[in-house]
Amino acid sequence: MLKKRKILIPEPKSRFIRVKCNVCGNEQTLFDHATFPVRCLVCGTVIVAPTGGKAKLINAEIVRILG
């Protein structure tokens, strides 16, 4: 029953993630399918680059997956 219910109610594959900048240590929330390069709010380095699907983390590491 549970498997059938999961098929009937689809969930999105995208989600928000909390990342930490490797340069300055700042944490910020962003979308994992970002379509524009995301810069750190403190030091300004590019931490995420778009790839056409899931965004590629360049100078960041995932702290937590939200949702």
N, C-alpha and C positions, 0 to 999 in steps of 0.2 A: 504494500500500500504506500509506503513512504517513497519508494523509487518512482512510482507512477505519479505521485503528487509533485515530486521534484521536476518532472518533465512538463507537467501542466502549468506550473508557475515558474517561468524562467527567471533567472537572476542575472544581472549584468556582470560581465567579466572584468570590467574596469572598477577601480576603487581609488580612494584617496590614501596617500601614504605619508608618514612622518619621516623626514630624512634629516640627517646631520651632515653639515658641511665639513669636509676633511681639512680645509684650510683654517677656518676660524672657530669651528665647533658650534656654530649657530644651528638651531633646529627650526624647520619650517614645514608646513603642510602643503602638499601639492598633488596634482592628479597624475596617475601613473600612465595615462595615455596622452600626455601633453603634446600639443601641436606646435608650440613655440619654445625656444630655448629658455630655461628658467635660470635666473641668476640668484645668487645668495643676496639676501637683503642687507647684510652687514658688510661683507668684503667685495661683493660684486662679481665673483668668479662664476662661470657657468657650471651649474651642478647637474643639469639634466638637458639632454639633447633629444629632439624628436627623431623617430626612425620610421614613421609611417604606421606603426602599431603601438606597441609599448615603448615608452620613452626609455632611453639608455642613461643610466646613472654614470656620470663622469667623475666628479670630485665629491661624491656623497655616498653615504651608506644608509640603508633602511634601518630606522629605529623601531617603527611600529606600523602595522597595516591597520588602517581605520576602515571599518565597515566591511 
